[in-house]
């Protein structure tokens, strides 16, 4: 989940909805997905310590 690939259908959908260039969409999506990955790791770490 860390990086968005240009071959993803979601990438092209977001580009058309946001009206950005390919480079701008890549920057925007990469920041958003990276943030979601970090938040997911932070939330799952305490849970994994409790159950495993």
C-alpha distances in whole Angstrom, upper triangle without the diagonal:
4,6,7,10,13,14,12,14,13,13,16,17,16,18,21,21,21,23,22,22,19,19,19,16,14,15,14,11,10,11,10,7,8,10,8,7,10,12,10,11,15,15,15,17,20,20,19,22,24,24,23
4,7,10,13,15,13,16,14,14,17,18,17,18,22,22,21,23,21,21,18,17,17,15,12,12,13,10,7,9,9,6,5,9,8,6,9,12,11,11,14,16,16,17,21,21,20,23,25,25,24
4,6,10,12,11,14,12,11,14,16,15,15,19,19,18,20,18,17,14,14,14,12,9,10,11,8,6,9,9,7,7,11,11,10,12,15,14,15,18,19,19,21,24,24,24,27,29,29,28
4,7,9,7,10,9,7,11,12,11,12,15,16,16,17,15,15,12,12,12,10,7,9,10,6,6,9,9,7,9,12,12,12,15,17,16,18,20,21,22,23,27,27,26,29,31,31,30
4,5,6,9,9,7,10,12,12,12,16,17,17,18,16,15,11,12,13,11,8,11,12,9,9,13,13,11,13,16,16,15,18,20,20,21,24,25,25,26,30,29,29,32,34,33,33
4,5,8,9,6,7,11,11,10,13,15,15,16,14,12,8,10,12,9,8,11,12,10,11,14,15,14,16,18,18,18,21,23,23,24,27,28,28,30,33,33,32,36,38,37,36
4,6,9,7,8,11,12,12,14,17,17,18,16,15,12,14,16,13,11,15,16,13,14,17,17,15,18,21,20,20,23,25,24,25,28,29,29,31,34,33,33,36,38,37,36
4,5,5,7,9,10,11,13,15,16,17,16,15,12,15,15,12,11,15,14,11,13,16,15,13,16,19,17,18,21,22,21,23,26,26,26,28,32,31,30,34,35,34,34
4,5,5,6,9,10,11,12,14,15,15,15,13,16,16,13,13,16,15,13,15,18,16,15,18,20,19,20,23,24,23,25,28,28,28,30,33,32,32,36,37,36,36
4,6,5,6,9,10,10,12,14,14,15,13,15,15,11,11,14,13,10,12,15,13,12,16,17,16,17,20,21,20,23,25,25,25,28,31,30,30,33,35,34,34
4,5,5,6,9,10,11,12,11,11,9,11,11,8,8,11,10,8,10,13,12,11,14,16,16,17,20,21,21,23,25,26,26,29,32,31,31,34,36,35,35
4,5,5,6,9,10,10,10,10,8,12,12,9,10,13,12,11,13,16,15,15,18,20,19,21,24,24,24,27,29,29,30,32,35,35,35,38,40,39,39
4,5,5,6,9,10,11,12,11,14,13,10,12,15,13,11,15,17,15,15,19,20,19,21,24,24,24,27,29,28,29,32,35,34,34,38,39,38,39
4,5,5,6,8,9,11,10,12,11,7,10,12,10,8,12,14,12,13,16,17,16,19,21,21,22,25,26,26,27,30,33,32,33,36,37,37,37
4,6,5,6,6,7,7,10,8,6,9,11,10,9,13,14,14,15,18,19,19,21,23,24,24,27,29,29,30,33,35,35,36,39,40,40,40
4,6,5,7,9,10,13,12,9,12,15,13,13,16,18,17,18,21,22,22,24,27,27,27,30,32,32,33,36,38,38,38,42,43,42,43
4,6,8,11,12,15,13,10,14,15,13,13,16,17,16,17,20,21,20,23,25,25,26,29,30,30,31,34,36,36,37,40,41,41,42
4,6,9,11,12,10,8,12,12,10,11,15,15,14,16,19,19,19,22,24,24,25,28,29,29,31,33,36,36,37,39,41,41,42
4,7,9,12,9,9,12,14,12,13,16,17,17,19,21,22,22,25,27,27,28,31,32,33,34,37,39,39,40,43,44,44,45
4,7,8,6,6,9,10,9,11,14,15,15,17,19,20,21,23,25,26,27,29,31,31,33,35,38,38,39,41,43,43,44
4,5,5,6,9,10,11,12,14,16,16,18,20,21,22,24,26,27,28,30,32,33,34,36,39,39,40,42,44,44,44
4,6,5,6,9,10,10,12,14,15,16,18,20,21,22,24,26,26,28,30,31,32,34,37,37,37,40,42,42,42
4,5,5,6,9,10,11,13,14,15,16,18,20,21,23,25,26,27,29,30,31,33,36,37,37,39,41,42,41
4,5,5,6,9,10,11,12,14,15,17,19,20,21,23,24,26,27,29,30,32,35,35,36,38,40,41,41
4,5,5,6,8,10,11,12,14,15,16,18,20,21,22,24,26,27,28,30,33,33,34,36,38,38,38
4,6,5,6,9,10,10,12,14,15,16,18,20,21,22,24,26,27,28,31,32,32,34,37,37,36
4,6,5,6,9,10,11,12,14,15,17,18,20,21,23,24,26,27,30,31,31,34,36,36,36
4,6,5,6,9,10,11,13,14,16,17,18,20,22,23,24,26,29,29,30,33,34,35,35
4,5,5,6,8,10,10,12,14,15,16,18,20,21,22,24,27,27,28,30,32,32,32
4,5,5,6,8,10,10,12,14,15,16,18,20,21,22,25,26,26,29,31,31,31
4,6,5,6,9,10,11,12,14,16,17,18,20,21,24,25,26,28,30,31,31
4,5,5,6,9,10,11,12,14,16,17,18,20,23,23,24,26,28,29,29
4,5,5,6,9,10,10,12,14,15,16,18,21,21,22,24,26,26,27
4,5,5,6,9,10,11,12,14,15,17,20,21,21,23,25,26,26
4,5,5,6,9,10,11,12,14,16,18,19,20,22,24,25,25
4,6,5,6,9,10,10,12,14,17,17,18,20,22,23,23
4,6,5,6,9,10,11,12,15,16,16,18,20,21,21
4,5,5,6,9,10,11,14,15,15,17,19,20,20
4,5,5,6,9,10,12,13,14,16,18,19,20
4,5,5,6,8,11,11,12,15,16,17,17
4,5,5,6,9,10,10,12,15,15,15
4,6,6,8,10,11,12,14,15,16
4,6,7,7,9,11,12,14,15
4,6,5,6,9,10,11,12
4,5,5,6,9,10,10
4,5,5,6,9,10
4,5,5,6,8
4,5,5,6
4,6,6
4,6
4
